[in-house]
Amino acid sequence: MRETETCVPTGVNPQDTGFGYTLSLIGGKYKMIILYWLSENKVMRHNELKRSIGSISFKTLSIMLKELEADDLIVRTEYPQIPPKVEYTLSERGLSLIPVLHLLCEWGEKNSMSKPAPEAVLLEA
């Protein structure tokens, strides 16, 4: 691949590239997990997401959902009833990221450090 075709060309701030932009949308501890759960369940409410993720606080989940909505990766639907009902789904843009998340998952499963390492090959000098 030539330098002009690389995703992070020399002399360019990584945040100004497609790679950097994508990471700015899905980076962090929980965003990919939220997207994953929404892809699996199609429609989820705040507490359902919190229970599914487990280790996330109410406040952090709220912040992540607002950021994902602002980036047009999820759709927040509020129903005018008492008590209020809010549901989250993936947007078309969010759905387009799911194949990328699956590839990341596959790579992690194949390269996990918890798997036994292949035996080292000793080279004679």
VMD Tcl script that draws the C-alpha trace (Angstrom):
set ca {
  {0.00 0.00 0.00}
  {1.41 3.39 -0.95}
  {1.64 6.19 1.62}
  {-1.20 8.13 -0.01}
  {-3.47 5.09 0.38}
  {-2.75 4.44 4.05}
  {-5.38 5.07 6.69}
  {-2.92 7.04 8.84}
  {-0.55 8.86 6.45}
  {2.75 10.29 7.65}
  {2.50 13.85 8.91}
  {-1.26 13.77 9.43}
  {-2.85 13.94 12.85}
  {-4.48 10.50 13.42}
  {-7.67 12.22 14.64}
  {-8.03 13.76 11.18}
  {-8.17 10.35 9.45}
  {-10.93 7.83 8.90}
  {-9.27 5.58 11.45}
  {-9.17 8.32 14.07}
  {-12.74 9.38 13.35}
  {-14.02 5.82 13.75}
  {-12.16 5.39 17.03}
  {-13.58 8.69 18.29}
  {-17.09 7.27 17.75}
  {-16.64 3.78 19.22}
  {-13.65 4.26 21.51}
  {-13.88 3.91 25.26}
  {-14.83 1.13 27.59}
  {-18.56 0.80 26.89}
  {-19.61 2.17 23.50}
  {-18.86 -0.99 21.52}
  {-20.58 -3.08 24.19}
  {-23.70 -0.90 24.02}
  {-23.73 -1.18 20.23}
  {-23.29 -4.95 20.51}
  {-26.24 -5.36 22.92}
  {-28.46 -3.21 20.72}
  {-27.49 -5.26 17.67}
  {-28.40 -8.47 19.50}
  {-31.67 -7.26 21.03}
  {-32.82 -4.66 18.46}
  {-34.69 -2.50 21.04}
  {-33.62 -1.96 24.65}
  {-34.48 0.31 27.52}
  {-31.93 1.99 29.80}
  {-32.26 -0.51 32.66}
  {-32.13 -3.47 30.28}
  {-28.83 -2.19 28.92}
  {-27.51 -1.60 32.44}
  {-28.42 -5.15 33.51}
  {-26.89 -6.63 30.34}
  {-23.61 -4.73 30.70}
  {-23.45 -5.17 34.47}
  {-20.36 -3.15 35.34}
  {-21.58 0.26 34.14}
  {-23.02 2.95 36.39}
  {-26.35 4.62 35.66}
  {-24.62 7.95 35.03}
  {-21.95 6.51 32.72}
  {-24.55 4.63 30.69}
  {-26.60 7.82 30.34}
  {-23.53 9.73 29.11}
  {-22.56 7.00 26.62}
  {-26.12 6.81 25.26}
  {-26.23 10.60 24.78}
  {-22.89 10.53 22.95}
  {-23.96 7.63 20.71}
  {-27.21 9.45 19.94}
  {-25.35 12.70 19.17}
  {-23.09 10.74 16.78}
  {-26.20 9.29 15.09}
  {-25.26 5.71 15.96}
  {-28.39 5.04 18.01}
  {-31.97 6.31 17.99}
  {-33.67 7.31 21.23}
  {-37.46 7.01 21.16}
  {-39.41 8.59 24.01}
  {-43.04 7.63 24.55}
  {-45.30 10.25 26.20}
  {-46.70 8.22 29.04}
  {-46.45 7.96 32.80}
  {-44.03 6.63 33.84}
  {-41.93 7.77 30.86}
  {-40.78 5.04 28.50}
  {-37.58 5.43 26.47}
  {-36.21 2.86 24.05}
  {-32.91 2.71 22.19}
  {-32.23 1.12 18.81}
  {-29.37 1.21 16.34}
  {-29.62 3.77 13.57}
  {-28.73 2.84 9.99}
  {-25.32 4.38 10.65}
  {-24.94 2.31 13.82}
  {-25.98 -0.85 11.99}
  {-23.22 -0.21 9.46}
  {-20.65 -0.56 12.28}
  {-21.79 -4.03 13.36}
  {-19.67 -5.94 10.79}
  {-16.63 -4.01 12.09}
  {-17.48 -4.99 15.68}
  {-17.83 -8.63 14.64}
  {-14.38 -8.50 13.01}
  {-12.89 -6.99 16.17}
  {-14.51 -9.73 18.24}
  {-13.20 -12.47 15.95}
  {-9.70 -10.99 16.04}
  {-9.82 -10.84 19.84}
  {-10.94 -14.45 20.11}
  {-8.16 -15.61 17.79}
  {-5.46 -13.52 19.47}
  {-6.53 -13.57 23.11}
  {-3.66 -13.66 25.58}
  {-5.62 -16.15 27.70}
  {-5.06 -18.83 25.09}
  {-1.90 -20.91 25.39}
  {0.91 -19.38 23.38}
  {2.39 -21.46 20.59}
  {5.73 -22.98 21.46}
  {8.64 -20.69 20.77}
  {10.88 -21.61 17.88}
  {14.52 -21.55 18.90}
  {16.91 -20.33 16.27}
  {20.47 -21.55 16.33}
  {23.09 -18.88 15.91}
}
mol new
graphics top color blue
foreach p $ca { graphics top sphere $p radius 0.5 }
foreach p [lrange $ca 0 end-1] q [lrange $ca 1 end] { graphics top cylinder $p $q radius 0.2 }
display resetview
